């Protein structure tokens, strides 16, 4: 066991050294990065968020499992084993994890880019507000119902800052080069694969880039190669619509005066004794600080 810990510590420190000595431009080819960033910069803040919104129950389940591991140790790294699914439905990929100590923990504490991402994440249930009469269990839904992820406005309001954070997390690999497997399940971009074990913020950033690429392809008529890619692009469009529906619900609530809010509270509390139900009905986003 001591020998294994020594090897893990050595490889982690080598990875740390590599991440701080990377070339600022590992792939000199500016495309499609320049095209994607030009498109992204032209969007409003909320349109940016709509394209980054992720609708994937299995992804959120994996994220919650990682969060559960982080509760016992703040500094934990992960690696997803997509080719080793669990034996029980929904047959999620297994993942390995290891704790970080000493220098690695101190570096993690000072990682402003990771902190920026973790503070920006918002998880929510895409079906909030739907009629639950046909699904009684939905009214008593817990965190297991969370199936979508978006971000705060601060995350994308300054595109330069957003790109700086993503470059820091990815070691300069953000939007570099072409990604031929973008339509596959559990895509790991090249920069994430090179990390070996990675922090949960890198796992999220990887998915952010995938969503950003799919959004760009949907908007700008990118190449659609294969059935799986078309399915992923269609799902990205659905996720964007979910964001707008959620935003509309939140905006509606914010615009109500105090008298009308009380009427809404009274009406819904008459139908359910659980406060969680009306909070969910009003479209309040769930927040998780991932650090």
N, C-alpha and C positions, 0 to 999 in steps of 0.2 A: 504493500500500500504506500509506504514511504517513497519507494522507487517510482511508482506511478505519479504521485504528487509532484515529485521532482521533475519528471518529464513534462507534465502538464504545465508546471510553472515555467520551465525553460521555453517551451513552444509559445506560451503566452507572451513572454518577454520579447522573444524574437518577432512575434506578430506586432507587438507594440512598437518596436524599433522600426519595423518595415513600414507601419502606418505613418510614422513621423518623418520618414525619409523618402516618401514617394515622389515621383516626378509630378510637377504641377499640371502637366498635360500628358497623361499616359497615351492618349490617342490623338495625334495632331489633326485628324480628320474632323472638321467642324460640323459636319452633317451627321445625323439630323439635329444635333444639339442647337445650332444657331436657328434653324427653322422652328423648332419646338419652342424655344425661349421667345422668339419674336411673336409667335402666335399667343403664347401664355401671357406675355406682357401686354398684349392688346386687349385682354379681357378685363372685365370689372372684377372686383374682389370676390363677389359672390359667384360669378361664373367660374372663376378659378377654383373655388371651393367645390362647386358642383362637379367639376371634372375630376377632382381628387377624391371625391366621396367613394367609399368602397362598400359594396353590398355583397357580403360573403360570410355566411354563418360559420362555415368551417374555419375560415381564417380567424374570425373573432374568437372561436372556441380555443384555437391554439394560442392566441394572444392572451386569453384569460388564464390558460394553464401556465404560461410563462410568468404572468403577473403573480400567480399563486406561489411559484417558486421564489420570486423576488421578495415576497413577504417575509420569508425566513432569512434571506440574505440579499442585501441591496445590490451587491456587485456580483452578478451571475451572468455568464455568457452561455449561449445556446448554439446548437447546430441541428437543423431539421433533417430528418432521414425520410425523405419522401418515398423512397423505394421500400420502406419497412412500415407499412400501415398497421394500425392497431387491429386486434382480433375482433373487436366489438364495433357495431355501427356507431357513428357514421364512418368508421375506418379511417380515422385521421392519421396523418404521418406521426411517427414517434419522433421525439427529440431528446438529445442528450444535453446536459448542462454541467457546468463546473463553476465553482466559486472563485472569486478573485480576492487576493489579499495583498497587503503591503503596498508596493509601488503601484500596482494595477488598480487598487482601490482608491488610492490618492489621486491618480490620474482621472479615474471615473468621476470622482467628486468635483473635479474642476472642468469637466467637459461641458462647456457652454452650449455646444451644438446639440448634444444629446438632451440636455435639459430643456432647450428650446422646443424640441420635438415633443418630449414627454409632457410638457405643460400645454401643448396645443391640441393634444388628442381628445376627441369627444366620441364616445360610443353611444349608440342608441338603438332602439327597436324600430325597424322600418314600418311595422304594422300598427304603430301607436294610433289610437283613434278609430281603428276599424271596428265594425260591428262584431262583438265577441259572442253573440247569441248562438252562433253555430259552433263555437269552440269555447266551452266553458272554462277550460284550463287557461285560456289566454288572459282572462281577467286576473288570475293569480300568478301571472308570469313573473319569473325572477330574472337574474342575470343571464340565464340560459336562453332567454328570448332575444338578447342582444345579437344583432346580425349585421350592423352597419357601423361605419366609422367615418367621421369627417374631422375637420380641424377648425380652430378659431380663426377669426379674420386676421389677427395679428400674424399668423403663420405665413400668409401669402400677400399681405398688403404691400410689402416692400419686396419686389421680385429680386433685387440684388441681394438682400439679406437672405431670402429663401434659397437662392442658388449658392450663396456662401455656406450656408448650413448644410445643404445637400452635398456640396463638394467636400466639406470637412468629414461628414459621415462616410462618404463613399471613397475617400482617399483620392479624390479628383476624377473618379470614374462616372460621375453623374451625367447621363445622357450622352455618353461617349460611344461612338460606334453603333453598328446595327445590332439588333437583338432578334435572332431568327426564331427563338422559342417563346416569344412574348404571349402566344396564345395558349401555352401549356398550363396545366394546373401546377401550383406551387413553384412558380418561376423564380429562380435565383439568378439575378443578373451577374455578369462576370465579376464585378467588383465585390459582390457579396460572397461569391464562391471563393475568392482569393483570401478572404478573412479567416476561413476555417470556422472557429467559434466566433460568434458575434453577439453584440449587445442587442437588447430588444428594440432599441431605437433604430439600429441598422436594419433589422427585420421589417420595421414599419416603413423606413425610408425606401427600402427595396420595393415595397408594394406601392408606395407613393409614385415612384418613377414609372412602374408598370401602368398605373392608372393614368398618369400624365401622357404616356405614349399612346395609350388606347384612345384617350380623349382627343389628342391631336389627330390621330388617324381618322376618327369619326368626323371631326370638324373639317379637316383639310383633304379628305378623300385619299387617305394613304392606301398603300397596297394591302389587299385582303387575301392572304395566302392560306387556304385551308378552312375547313369547316370549324375547327376549334377556335381559330382566330376570329371568325365572324361571330361565333357565340360569345366570346369574351367582349367584343366590341359592342354587341347588343346589350349585354349585361351592364357594361359601363354606361350606356345610355339610360338604362333603367335606374342605375344608381344616381345619376345626375337628376333624374325626375324625382327620386326619393328625397334628395336634398332640398329641392324647391318646395316639395310638399311640406317637409319639416320646417323649412324657413317660414313658409306661409302661416303655419300653425303658431309658431313662436311669435311672429310679427303680429298676428291677430291678438294674441294674449297681451302683448306689450301695449297695444293700442287701446285696450279696454280701460275705462275709468274704474275707480274703486267700487262704485255701486254695481256696475255690471259684473265685475269680478266676483263680488259677494254672491250675486244671483247664480253665477256659474258654479261656485263652490257649493251653495245650498242645494242646487239641482242635482249635482253629481253625488254629493255625500248622501243624499236620500236613496240613491241607487246602490251604494256600496259603502260598507263600513270600513274599508281599508283605504287609508290615505294614499297608498302607493298607486291605486287605480286612477285617482283624479290627477295626480302628478303626471302619470304616464299619458292620460288623455289630453292634458294641456300641452303635451309635446315638449316637456322639459328634457333637455339633453343630459345624458349621463356623462359624468366627468371622472376620469381616472388619471391620477398623476403617476406616471410610469418612471419612477426613479427612486 
